[in-house]
Amino acid sequence: MRATTADREQSATYTYLICLAAWAIPGAGHLLLGRLQKGLTFLIALLLMFLFGLWLEGRLFPVAVTQPLVALAALADMGIGVAFFIARAAGAGAGRVTALTYEYGNAFLIVAGLMNLLVVLDAYDTAQGRK
Amino acid sequence: MRASHLGLMIVFALFVSVVFGTLMRDEPKEQLRFGAQLFAAFVGGGIALGWVLYFFPL
């Protein structure tokens, strides 16, 4: 039986909601798709990495249009989802440039965000039935 | 806080290996195997590169 247009639209909406959840909370997309082991691993590993970055006094970069590299770093930081905005609201992630671990902290924060974006793509593929 | 370059590199490699191992393989046994290979490659590669740079003084 062929899928109707309404079925396809509903399926697309569901896929986008999965992606939104996967971005907002690391691993949530996989958890919603029933991949418990993967979802829990992403949730724990990515949030721990993000918190480790904050502990190392890394900076959560602001979106500065006049500084393209800073803006790109900000987009990468935001990849971790809601945790980014909670940390910013709590005053964390100010970054101390003179700290020995400042650059390490930035690397942890940026890579955690970028890896979560890869996790979102994986959740998209899984929701589409490609995996 | 005392933090060493090697220690932070190992922690970083551990996080990245866990995520990529889980992302790239479906079976837990394969995930563990691939993650361990990645971790060894990251740490081994980092130490090897460190020794190469040792011969190029600033």
N, CA and C atoms of all chains as a GROMACS GRO file, in nm:
protein
  567
    1MET      N    1   0.084  -0.120   0.000
    1MET     CA    2   0.000   0.000   0.000
    1MET      C    3   0.088   0.125   0.000
    2ARG      N    4   0.057   0.221  -0.084
    2ARG     CA    5   0.139   0.342  -0.092
    2ARG      C    6   0.102   0.439   0.019
    3ALA      N    7   0.206   0.508   0.069
    3ALA     CA    8   0.182   0.605   0.176
    3ALA      C    9   0.113   0.728   0.120
    4THR      N   10   0.014   0.778   0.192
    4THR     CA   11  -0.055   0.898   0.146
    4THR      C   12   0.030   1.021   0.178
    5THR      N   13  -0.010   1.135   0.120
    5THR     CA   14   0.063   1.259   0.146
    5THR      C   15   0.059   1.294   0.295
    6ALA      N   16  -0.057   1.271   0.358
    6ALA     CA   17  -0.072   1.300   0.501
    6ALA      C   18   0.024   1.214   0.584
    7ASP      N   19   0.037   1.085   0.544
    7ASP     CA   20   0.129   0.996   0.617
    7ASP      C   21   0.272   1.047   0.607
    8ARG      N   22   0.308   1.087   0.485
    8ARG     CA   23   0.446   1.136   0.463
    8ARG      C   24   0.473   1.263   0.543
    9GLU      N   25   0.373   1.353   0.546
    9GLU     CA   26   0.390   1.478   0.622
    9GLU      C   27   0.404   1.449   0.772
   10GLN      N   28   0.322   1.352   0.820
   10GLN     CA   29   0.328   1.316   0.961
   10GLN      C   30   0.465   1.256   0.993
   11SER      N   31   0.514   1.171   0.902
   11SER     CA   32   0.643   1.108   0.921
   11SER      C   33   0.756   1.212   0.922
   12ALA      N   34   0.746   1.310   0.832
   12ALA     CA   35   0.849   1.415   0.826
   12ALA      C   36   0.848   1.498   0.952
   13THR      N   37   0.728   1.531   1.001
   13THR     CA   38   0.717   1.609   1.125
   13THR      C   39   0.779   1.533   1.241
   14TYR      N   40   0.750   1.402   1.246
   14TYR     CA   41   0.804   1.317   1.352
   14TYR      C   42   0.958   1.316   1.347
   15THR      N   43   1.012   1.304   1.226
   15THR     CA   44   1.158   1.302   1.209
   15THR      C   45   1.219   1.433   1.257
   16TYR      N   46   1.156   1.545   1.221
   16TYR     CA   47   1.210   1.675   1.264
   16TYR      C   48   1.201   1.692   1.416
   17LEU      N   49   1.094   1.640   1.474
   17LEU     CA   50   1.081   1.648   1.621
   17LEU      C   51   1.190   1.565   1.689
   18ILE      N   52   1.219   1.449   1.630
   18ILE     CA   53   1.328   1.364   1.683
   18ILE      C   54   1.460   1.442   1.677
   19CYS      N   55   1.484   1.508   1.563
   19CYS     CA   56   1.609   1.584   1.547
   19CYS      C   57   1.616   1.699   1.648
   20LEU      N   58   1.503   1.767   1.668
   20LEU     CA   59   1.499   1.878   1.764
   20LEU      C   60   1.530   1.828   1.905
   21ALA      N   61   1.469   1.715   1.941
   21ALA     CA   62   1.494   1.657   2.074
   21ALA      C   63   1.640   1.614   2.086
   22ALA      N   64   1.693   1.555   1.978
   22ALA     CA   65   1.833   1.508   1.979
   22ALA      C   66   1.929   1.625   1.998
   23TRP      N   67   1.894   1.740   1.937
   23TRP     CA   68   1.981   1.857   1.954
   23TRP      C   69   1.967   1.914   2.096
   24ALA      N   70   1.841   1.927   2.143
   24ALA     CA   71   1.816   1.993   2.272
   24ALA      C   72   1.879   1.916   2.388
   25ILE      N   73   1.861   1.785   2.388
   25ILE     CA   74   1.919   1.702   2.496
   25ILE      C   75   1.998   1.590   2.429
   26PRO      N   76   2.130   1.590   2.444
   26PRO     CA   77   2.212   1.488   2.377
   26PRO      C   78   2.160   1.346   2.407
   27GLY      N   79   2.141   1.269   2.301
   27GLY     CA   80   2.096   1.130   2.318
   27GLY      C   81   1.944   1.114   2.322
   28ALA      N   82   1.869   1.225   2.335
   28ALA     CA   83   1.723   1.215   2.348
   28ALA      C   84   1.660   1.156   2.221
   29GLY      N   85   1.716   1.189   2.105
   29GLY     CA   86   1.664   1.135   1.979
   29GLY      C   87   1.672   0.984   1.977
   30HIS      N   88   1.786   0.931   2.016
   30HIS     CA   89   1.803   0.786   2.017
   30HIS      C   90   1.713   0.721   2.123
   31LEU      N   91   1.699   0.788   2.237
   31LEU     CA   92   1.612   0.734   2.343
   31LEU      C   93   1.468   0.727   2.293
   32LEU      N   94   1.423   0.831   2.221
   32LEU     CA   95   1.286   0.831   2.169
   32LEU      C   96   1.267   0.724   2.062
   33LEU      N   97   1.376   0.690   1.993
   33LEU     CA   98   1.369   0.587   1.888
   33LEU      C   99   1.389   0.446   1.944
   34GLY      N  100   1.404   0.438   2.077
   34GLY     CA  101   1.418   0.308   2.140
   34GLY      C  102   1.560   0.254   2.146
   35ARG      N  103   1.656   0.337   2.106
   35ARG     CA  104   1.797   0.294   2.115
   35ARG      C  105   1.853   0.337   2.251
   36LEU      N  106   1.817   0.263   2.353
   36LEU     CA  107   1.848   0.305   2.490
   36LEU      C  108   1.998   0.312   2.518
   37GLN      N  109   2.070   0.208   2.475
   37GLN     CA  110   2.214   0.203   2.506
   37GLN      C  111   2.287   0.321   2.441
   38LYS      N  112   2.257   0.344   2.312
   38LYS     CA  113   2.322   0.456   2.243
   38LYS      C  114   2.281   0.590   2.305
   39GLY      N  115   2.152   0.606   2.330
   39GLY     CA  116   2.102   0.731   2.385
   39GLY      C  117   2.164   0.765   2.520
   40LEU      N  118   2.169   0.666   2.608
   40LEU     CA  119   2.227   0.691   2.741
   40LEU      C  120   2.376   0.722   2.731
   41THR      N  121   2.446   0.651   2.642
   41THR     CA  122   2.590   0.677   2.625
   41THR      C  123   2.614   0.820   2.579
   42PHE      N  124   2.536   0.864   2.478
   42PHE     CA  125   2.552   1.002   2.429
   42PHE      C  126   2.517   1.103   2.537
   43LEU      N  127   2.409   1.076   2.609
   43LEU     CA  128   2.364   1.168   2.714
   43LEU      C  129   2.474   1.188   2.818
   44ILE      N  130   2.531   1.078   2.866
   44ILE     CA  131   2.631   1.086   2.972
   44ILE      C  132   2.762   1.143   2.919
   45ALA      N  133   2.811   1.088   2.807
   45ALA     CA  134   2.944   1.127   2.757
   45ALA      C  135   2.945   1.274   2.713
   46LEU      N  136   2.844   1.317   2.638
   46LEU     CA  137   2.846   1.454   2.585
   46LEU      C  138   2.823   1.559   2.693
   47LEU      N  139   2.732   1.530   2.785
   47LEU     CA  140   2.710   1.628   2.893
   47LEU      C  141   2.831   1.635   2.986
   48LEU      N  142   2.893   1.519   3.013
   48LEU     CA  143   3.014   1.519   3.096
   48LEU      C  144   3.126   1.599   3.029
   49MET      N  145   3.139   1.580   2.898
   49MET     CA  146   3.244   1.652   2.824
   49MET      C  147   3.219   1.803   2.830
   50PHE      N  148   3.092   1.841   2.815
   50PHE     CA  149   3.055   1.983   2.822
   50PHE      C  150   3.086   2.040   2.961
   51LEU      N  151   3.047   1.967   3.065
   51LEU     CA  152   3.073   2.013   3.203
   51LEU      C  153   3.224   2.019   3.231
   52PHE      N  154   3.296   1.922   3.176
   52PHE     CA  155   3.441   1.922   3.192
   52PHE      C  156   3.503   2.047   3.128
   53GLY      N  157   3.451   2.085   3.012
   53GLY     CA  158   3.497   2.206   2.944
   53GLY      C  159   3.474   2.331   3.028
   54LEU      N  160   3.356   2.336   3.092
   54LEU     CA  161   3.326   2.450   3.180
   54LEU      C  162   3.419   2.450   3.301
   55TRP      N  163   3.444   2.331   3.356
   55TRP     CA  164   3.531   2.318   3.473
   55TRP      C  165   3.674   2.362   3.439
   56LEU      N  166   3.713   2.340   3.314
   56LEU     CA  167   3.847   2.379   3.271
   56LEU      C  168   3.856   2.528   3.235
   57GLU      N  169   3.750   2.601   3.266
   57GLU     CA  170   3.743   2.746   3.246
   57GLU      C  171   3.743   2.787   3.099
   58GLY      N  172   3.683   2.700   3.017
   58GLY     CA  173   3.664   2.735   2.876
   58GLY      C  174   3.556   2.840   2.862
   59ARG      N  175   3.545   2.897   2.743
   59ARG     CA  176   3.450   3.006   2.722
   59ARG      C  177   3.336   2.960   2.631
   60LEU      N  178   3.214   3.000   2.667
   60LEU     CA  179   3.100   2.981   2.578
   60LEU      C  180   3.093   3.109   2.494
   61PHE      N  181   3.133   3.098   2.369
   61PHE     CA  182   3.150   3.217   2.285
   61PHE      C  183   3.017   3.282   2.249
   62PRO      N  184   3.016   3.415   2.242
   62PRO     CA  185   2.894   3.486   2.199
   62PRO      C  186   2.885   3.488   2.046
   63VAL      N  187   2.766   3.505   1.995
   63VAL     CA  188   2.751   3.516   1.849
   63VAL      C  189   2.788   3.658   1.808
   64ALA      N  190   2.909   3.674   1.759
   64ALA     CA  191   2.958   3.807   1.719
   64ALA      C  192   2.977   3.807   1.567
   65VAL      N  193   2.886   3.876   1.500
   65VAL     CA  194   2.887   3.876   1.353
   65VAL      C  195   3.015   3.940   1.299
   66THR      N  196   3.068   4.037   1.374
   66THR     CA  197   3.189   4.107   1.327
   66THR      C  198   3.314   4.020   1.340
   67GLN      N  199   3.305   3.912   1.418
   67GLN     CA  200   3.419   3.820   1.433
   67GLN      C  201   3.376   3.680   1.388
   68PRO      N  202   3.398   3.650   1.260
   68PRO     CA  203   3.346   3.524   1.205
   68PRO      C  204   3.394   3.399   1.279
   69LEU      N  205   3.519   3.397   1.322
   69LEU     CA  206   3.569   3.277   1.391
   69LEU      C  207   3.503   3.258   1.527
   70VAL      N  208   3.479   3.371   1.595
   70VAL     CA  209   3.409   3.364   1.725
   70VAL      C  210   3.264   3.317   1.703
   71ALA      N  211   3.202   3.367   1.595
   71ALA     CA  212   3.064   3.326   1.566
   71ALA      C  213   3.058   3.176   1.535
   72LEU      N  214   3.157   3.125   1.460
   72LEU     CA  215   3.160   2.981   1.430
   72LEU      C  216   3.178   2.899   1.558
   73ALA      N  217   3.266   2.947   1.647
   73ALA     CA  218   3.285   2.878   1.775
   73ALA      C  219   3.156   2.879   1.856
   74ALA      N  220   3.083   2.991   1.850
   74ALA     CA  221   2.955   3.001   1.922
   74ALA      C  222   2.855   2.899   1.868
   75LEU      N  223   2.850   2.886   1.733
   75LEU     CA  224   2.759   2.788   1.673
   75LEU      C  225   2.795   2.646   1.717
   76ALA      N  226   2.927   2.618   1.721
   76ALA     CA  227   2.972   2.486   1.765
   76ALA      C  228   2.934   2.463   1.911
   77ASP      N  229   2.953   2.565   1.994
   77ASP     CA  230   2.914   2.554   2.137
   77ASP      C  231   2.765   2.525   2.151
   78MET      N  232   2.684   2.592   2.067
   78MET     CA  233   2.538   2.576   2.076
   78MET      C  234   2.492   2.438   2.032
   79GLY      N  235   2.580   2.365   1.967
   79GLY     CA  236   2.546   2.229   1.923
   79GLY      C  237   2.507   2.138   2.036
   80ILE      N  238   2.546   2.170   2.157
   80ILE     CA  239   2.515   2.084   2.272
   80ILE      C  240   2.370   2.100   2.317
   81GLY      N  241   2.303   2.204   2.266
   81GLY     CA  242   2.159   2.218   2.293
   81GLY      C  243   2.126   2.304   2.413
   82VAL      N  244   2.025   2.262   2.486
   82VAL     CA  245   1.972   2.343   2.598
   82VAL      C  246   2.078   2.369   2.705
   83ALA      N  247   2.170   2.274   2.722
   83ALA     CA  248   2.274   2.289   2.824
   83ALA      C  249   2.353   2.418   2.803
   84PHE      N  250   2.374   2.457   2.677
   84PHE     CA  251   2.446   2.581   2.646
   84PHE      C  252   2.373   2.701   2.707
   85PHE      N  253   2.242   2.706   2.685
   85PHE     CA  254   2.166   2.823   2.730
   85PHE      C  255   2.152   2.823   2.883
   86ILE      N  256   2.140   2.705   2.943
   86ILE     CA  257   2.133   2.697   3.089
   86ILE      C  258   2.265   2.746   3.149
   87ALA      N  259   2.377   2.700   3.091
   87ALA     CA  260   2.508   2.741   3.142
   87ALA      C  261   2.527   2.892   3.128
   88ARG      N  262   2.485   2.946   3.012
   88ARG     CA  263   2.497   3.091   2.991
   88ARG      C  264   2.412   3.168   3.092
   89ALA      N  265   2.289   3.120   3.114
   89ALA     CA  266   2.198   3.187   3.207
   89ALA      C  267   2.252   3.180   3.350
   90ALA      N  268   2.324   3.072   3.381
   90ALA     CA  269   2.379   3.054   3.516
   90ALA      C  270   2.510   3.130   3.534
   91GLY      N  271   2.556   3.193   3.428
   91GLY     CA  272   2.679   3.271   3.438
   91GLY      C  273   2.805   3.188   3.422
   92ALA      N  274   2.789   3.062   3.382
   92ALA     CA  275   2.907   2.977   3.359
   92ALA      C  276   2.961   3.001   3.218
   93GLY      N  277   3.083   2.958   3.196
   93GLY     CA  278   3.141   2.969   3.063
   93GLY      C  279   3.191   3.108   3.028
   94ALA      N  280   3.223   3.187   3.130
   94ALA     CA  281   3.278   3.320   3.103
   94ALA      C  282   3.418   3.306   3.042
   95GLY      N  283   3.489   3.202   3.083
   95GLY     CA  284   3.623   3.179   3.030
   95GLY      C  285   3.725   3.272   3.093
   96ARG      N  286   3.837   3.214   3.138
   96ARG     CA  287   3.943   3.297   3.194
   96ARG      C  288   4.066   3.274   3.106
   97VAL      N  289   4.097   3.376   3.024
   97VAL     CA  290   4.203   3.360   2.924
   97VAL      C  291   4.338   3.326   2.985
   98THR      N  292   4.361   3.373   3.107
   98THR     CA  293   4.491   3.348   3.171
   98THR      C  294   4.500   3.209   3.234
   99ALA      N  295   4.388   3.137   3.239
   99ALA     CA  296   4.390   3.003   3.299
   99ALA      C  297   4.474   2.909   3.212
  100LEU      N  298   4.547   2.822   3.277
  100LEU     CA  299   4.631   2.726   3.206
  100LEU      C  300   4.548   2.636   3.115
  101THR      N  301   4.426   2.609   3.159
  101THR     CA  302   4.342   2.512   3.088
  101THR      C  303   4.240   2.578   2.994
  102TYR      N  304   4.251   2.709   2.972
  102TYR     CA  305   4.151   2.783   2.892
  102TYR      C  306   4.129   2.721   2.754
  103GLU      N  307   4.239   2.699   2.681
  103GLU     CA  308   4.226   2.645   2.545
  103GLU      C  309   4.172   2.502   2.546
  104TYR      N  310   4.214   2.425   2.648
  104TYR     CA  311   4.162   2.289   2.660
  104TYR      C  312   4.011   2.294   2.684
  105GLY      N  313   3.970   2.385   2.772
  105GLY     CA  314   3.827   2.400   2.800
  105GLY      C  315   3.749   2.433   2.674
  106ASN      N  316   3.802   2.526   2.594
  106ASN     CA  317   3.737   2.561   2.467
  106ASN      C  318   3.725   2.439   2.376
  107ALA      N  319   3.834   2.360   2.369
  107ALA     CA  320   3.833   2.241   2.283
  107ALA      C  321   3.725   2.142   2.330
  108PHE      N  322   3.715   2.123   2.460
  108PHE     CA  323   3.613   2.031   2.512
  108PHE      C  324   3.472   2.082   2.479
  109LEU      N  325   3.448   2.213   2.499
  109LEU     CA  326   3.314   2.269   2.476
  109LEU      C  327   3.276   2.263   2.329
  110ILE      N  328   3.370   2.302   2.243
  110ILE     CA  329   3.342   2.306   2.099
  110ILE      C  330   3.321   2.165   2.043
  111VAL      N  331   3.409   2.073   2.081
  111VAL     CA  332   3.399   1.936   2.027
  111VAL      C  333   3.274   1.866   2.079
  112ALA      N  334   3.235   1.892   2.205
  112ALA     CA  335   3.111   1.833   2.258
  112ALA      C  336   2.992   1.879   2.174
  113GLY      N  337   2.988   2.008   2.141
  113GLY     CA  338   2.879   2.061   2.058
  113GLY      C  339   2.878   2.001   1.919
  114LEU      N  340   2.996   1.993   1.857
  114LEU     CA  341   3.004   1.939   1.720
  114LEU      C  342   2.968   1.790   1.717
  115MET      N  343   3.011   1.716   1.819
  115MET     CA  344   2.978   1.573   1.821
  115MET      C  345   2.827   1.554   1.841
  116ASN      N  346   2.764   1.644   1.918
  116ASN     CA  347   2.619   1.631   1.933
  116ASN      C  348   2.548   1.655   1.801
  117LEU      N  349   2.604   1.742   1.716
  117LEU     CA  350   2.542   1.762   1.584
  117LEU      C  351   2.554   1.635   1.499
  118LEU      N  352   2.665   1.562   1.513
  118LEU     CA  353   2.678   1.433   1.444
  118LEU      C  354   2.575   1.334   1.497
  119VAL      N  355   2.553   1.339   1.628
  119VAL     CA  356   2.452   1.250   1.690
  119VAL      C  357   2.313   1.283   1.636
  120VAL      N  358   2.286   1.413   1.614
  120VAL     CA  359   2.157   1.454   1.556
  120VAL      C  360   2.141   1.393   1.416
  121LEU      N  361   2.248   1.399   1.336
  121LEU     CA  362   2.242   1.342   1.200
  121LEU      C  363   2.218   1.191   1.206
  122ASP      N  364   2.282   1.124   1.304
  122ASP     CA  365   2.263   0.981   1.320
  122ASP      C  366   2.117   0.950   1.359
  123ALA      N  367   2.061   1.035   1.446
  123ALA     CA  368   1.920   1.017   1.486
  123ALA      C  369   1.829   1.036   1.366
  124TYR      N  370   1.863   1.132   1.279
  124TYR     CA  371   1.785   1.156   1.157
  124TYR      C  372   1.787   1.032   1.067
  125ASP      N  373   1.906   0.977   1.046
  125ASP     CA  374   1.918   0.856   0.963
  125ASP      C  375   1.841   0.740   1.023
  126THR      N  376   1.849   0.727   1.156
  126THR     CA  377   1.778   0.617   1.222
  126THR      C  378   1.627   0.636   1.209
  127ALA      N  379   1.580   0.760   1.226
  127ALA     CA  380   1.436   0.788   1.214
  127ALA      C  381   1.387   0.762   1.072
  128GLN      N  382   1.476   0.782   0.975
  128GLN     CA  383   1.440   0.760   0.834
  128GLN      C  384   1.447   0.612   0.796
  129GLY      N  385   1.494   0.530   0.889
  129GLY     CA  386   1.504   0.387   0.863
  129GLY      C  387   1.627   0.347   0.783
  130ARG      N  388   1.725   0.435   0.776
  130ARG     CA  389   1.847   0.403   0.701
  130ARG      C  390   1.947   0.323   0.784
  131LYS      N  391   1.925   0.318   0.915
  131LYS     CA  392   2.019   0.244   1.001
  131LYS      C  393   1.945   0.141   1.084
  132MET      N  394   4.427   2.403   4.070
  132MET     CA  395   4.410   2.273   4.004
  132MET      C  396   4.535   2.237   3.924
  133ARG      N  397   4.580   2.113   3.941
  133ARG     CA  398   4.696   2.068   3.864
  133ARG      C  399   4.645   1.988   3.744
  134ALA      N  400   4.679   2.034   3.627
  134ALA     CA  401   4.636   1.963   3.506
  134ALA      C  402   4.757   1.944   3.416
  135SER      N  403   4.774   1.820   3.369
  135SER     CA  404   4.885   1.797   3.278
  135SER      C  405   4.832   1.788   3.135
  136HIS      N  406   4.917   1.822   3.041
  136HIS     CA  407   4.878   1.815   2.900
  136HIS      C  408   4.840   1.671   2.864
  137LEU      N  409   4.922   1.577   2.909
  137LEU     CA  410   4.898   1.435   2.877
  137LEU      C  411   4.764   1.388   2.938
  138GLY      N  412   4.743   1.426   3.064
  138GLY     CA  413   4.619   1.385   3.132
  138GLY      C  414   4.495   1.438   3.060
  139LEU      N  415   4.499   1.566   3.022
  139LEU     CA  416   4.383   1.625   2.954
  139LEU      C  417   4.365   1.564   2.815
  140MET      N  418   4.477   1.534   2.750
  140MET     CA  419   4.468   1.470   2.617
  140MET      C  420   4.405   1.332   2.629
  141ILE      N  421   4.439   1.260   2.735
  141ILE     CA  422   4.382   1.126   2.755
  141ILE      C  423   4.231   1.136   2.784
  142VAL      N  424   4.192   1.232   2.866
  142VAL     CA  425   4.049   1.250   2.897
  142VAL      C  426   3.972   1.288   2.770
  143PHE      N  427   4.030   1.379   2.691
  143PHE     CA  428   3.968   1.422   2.566
  143PHE      C  429   3.952   1.302   2.471
  144ALA      N  430   4.060   1.224   2.458
  144ALA     CA  431   4.056   1.105   2.370
  144ALA      C  432   3.951   1.006   2.418
  145LEU      N  433   3.936   0.994   2.549
  145LEU     CA  434   3.838   0.900   2.604
  145LEU      C  435   3.695   0.941   2.565
  146PHE      N  436   3.662   1.069   2.583
  146PHE     CA  437   3.528   1.116   2.548
  146PHE      C  438   3.500   1.097   2.399
  147VAL      N  439   3.595   1.139   2.316
  147VAL     CA  440   3.574   1.131   2.171
  147VAL      C  441   3.562   0.984   2.127
  148SER      N  442   3.643   0.897   2.185
  148SER     CA  443   3.639   0.755   2.148
  148SER      C  444   3.506   0.691   2.188
  149VAL      N  445   3.456   0.727   2.307
  149VAL     CA  446   3.328   0.672   2.353
  149VAL      C  447   3.216   0.712   2.256
  150VAL      N  448   3.213   0.842   2.220
  150VAL     CA  449   3.105   0.890   2.134
  150VAL      C  450   3.118   0.831   1.993
  151PHE      N  451   3.237   0.832   1.935
  151PHE     CA  452   3.252   0.780   1.799
  151PHE      C  453   3.234   0.628   1.794
  152GLY      N  454   3.282   0.560   1.896
  152GLY     CA  455   3.262   0.414   1.902
  152GLY      C  456   3.114   0.380   1.903
  153THR      N  457   3.037   0.454   1.982
  153THR     CA  458   2.893   0.430   1.991
  153THR      C  459   2.821   0.471   1.863
  154LEU      N  460   2.870   0.578   1.802
  154LEU     CA  461   2.805   0.633   1.682
  154LEU      C  462   2.828   0.543   1.559
  155MET      N  463   2.948   0.490   1.548
  155MET     CA  464   2.985   0.422   1.424
  155MET      C  465   2.953   0.272   1.422
  156ARG      N  466   2.927   0.212   1.536
  156ARG     CA  467   2.897   0.068   1.541
  156ARG      C  468   2.766   0.045   1.614
  157ASP      N  469   2.698  -0.066   1.583
  157ASP     CA  470   2.568  -0.092   1.643
  157ASP      C  471   2.574  -0.192   1.759
  158GLU      N  472   2.659  -0.292   1.748
  158GLU     CA  473   2.668  -0.393   1.854
  158GLU      C  474   2.762  -0.346   1.966
  159PRO      N  475   2.720  -0.362   2.093
  159PRO     CA  476   2.804  -0.316   2.205
  159PRO      C  477   2.948  -0.370   2.201
  160LYS      N  478   2.963  -0.496   2.160
  160LYS     CA  479   3.097  -0.556   2.155
  160LYS      C  480   3.184  -0.484   2.049
  161GLU      N  481   3.121  -0.456   1.934
  161GLU     CA  482   3.193  -0.385   1.826
  161GLU      C  483   3.222  -0.241   1.868
  162GLN      N  484   3.127  -0.181   1.939
  162GLN     CA  485   3.147  -0.042   1.986
  162GLN      C  486   3.269  -0.035   2.078
  163LEU      N  487   3.278  -0.132   2.168
  163LEU     CA  488   3.389  -0.135   2.264
  163LEU      C  489   3.522  -0.154   2.190
  164ARG      N  490   3.521  -0.245   2.095
  164ARG     CA  491   3.642  -0.274   2.018
  164ARG      C  492   3.687  -0.152   1.937
  165PHE      N  493   3.592  -0.091   1.865
  165PHE     CA  494   3.625   0.025   1.782
  165PHE      C  495   3.666   0.144   1.868
  166GLY      N  496   3.594   0.163   1.980
  166GLY     CA  497   3.627   0.272   2.072
  166GLY      C  498   3.768   0.256   2.130
  167ALA      N  499   3.803   0.132   2.166
  167ALA     CA  500   3.936   0.106   2.221
  167ALA      C  501   4.045   0.131   2.116
  168GLN      N  502   4.015   0.092   1.991
  168GLN     CA  503   4.113   0.116   1.883
  168GLN      C  504   4.132   0.266   1.862
  169LEU      N  505   4.021   0.339   1.862
  169LEU     CA  506   4.029   0.485   1.844
  169LEU      C  507   4.109   0.549   1.957
  170PHE      N  508   4.079   0.506   2.080
  170PHE     CA  509   4.146   0.562   2.196
  170PHE      C  510   4.297   0.537   2.188
  171ALA      N  511   4.334   0.414   2.153
  171ALA     CA  512   4.476   0.381   2.141
  171ALA      C  513   4.541   0.464   2.030
  172ALA      N  514   4.469   0.484   1.920
  172ALA     CA  515   4.524   0.562   1.808
  172ALA      C  516   4.542   0.708   1.849
  173PHE      N  517   4.444   0.763   1.921
  173PHE     CA  518   4.452   0.904   1.965
  173PHE      C  519   4.572   0.923   2.058
  174VAL      N  520   4.578   0.839   2.162
  174VAL     CA  521   4.683   0.856   2.263
  174VAL      C  522   4.820   0.823   2.204
  175GLY      N  523   4.828   0.710   2.132
  175GLY     CA  524   4.955   0.672   2.069
  175GLY      C  525   5.001   0.776   1.969
  176GLY      N  526   4.906   0.825   1.887
  176GLY     CA  527   4.939   0.928   1.787
  176GLY      C  528   4.986   1.057   1.854
  177GLY      N  529   4.920   1.095   1.963
  177GLY     CA  530   4.957   1.217   2.035
  177GLY      C  531   5.098   1.207   2.092
  178ILE      N  532   5.128   1.092   2.152
  178ILE     CA  533   5.262   1.074   2.211
  178ILE      C  534   5.369   1.070   2.101
  179ALA      N  535   5.338   1.000   1.991
  179ALA     CA  536   5.434   0.991   1.879
  179ALA      C  537   5.461   1.130   1.821
  180LEU      N  538   5.353   1.208   1.804
  180LEU     CA  539   5.369   1.344   1.749
  180LEU      C  540   5.449   1.431   1.846
  181GLY      N  541   5.425   1.411   1.976
  181GLY     CA  542   5.501   1.485   2.077
  181GLY      C  543   5.651   1.458   2.066
  182TRP      N  544   5.685   1.331   2.043
  182TRP     CA  545   5.828   1.296   2.030
  182TRP      C  546   5.887   1.350   1.900
  183VAL      N  547   5.809   1.353   1.793
  183VAL     CA  548   5.857   1.411   1.667
  183VAL      C  549   5.889   1.559   1.688
  184LEU      N  550   5.798   1.629   1.756
  184LEU     CA  551   5.817   1.773   1.778
  184LEU      C  552   5.934   1.801   1.874
  185TYR      N  553   5.967   1.703   1.957
  185TYR     CA  554   6.078   1.718   2.051
  185TYR      C  555   6.208   1.750   1.977
  186PHE      N  556   6.223   1.699   1.856
  186PHE     CA  557   6.346   1.720   1.778
  186PHE      C  558   6.345   1.852   1.702
  187PHE      N  559   6.238   1.930   1.714
  187PHE     CA  560   6.230   2.061   1.649
  187PHE      C  561   6.216   2.168   1.757
  188PRO      N  562   6.328   2.213   1.812
  188PRO     CA  563   6.319   2.314   1.919
  188PRO      C  564   6.260   2.445   1.866
  189LEU      N  565   6.191   2.517   1.956
  189LEU     CA  566   6.130   2.645   1.917
  189LEU      C  567   6.235   2.751   1.886
   0.00000   0.00000   0.00000
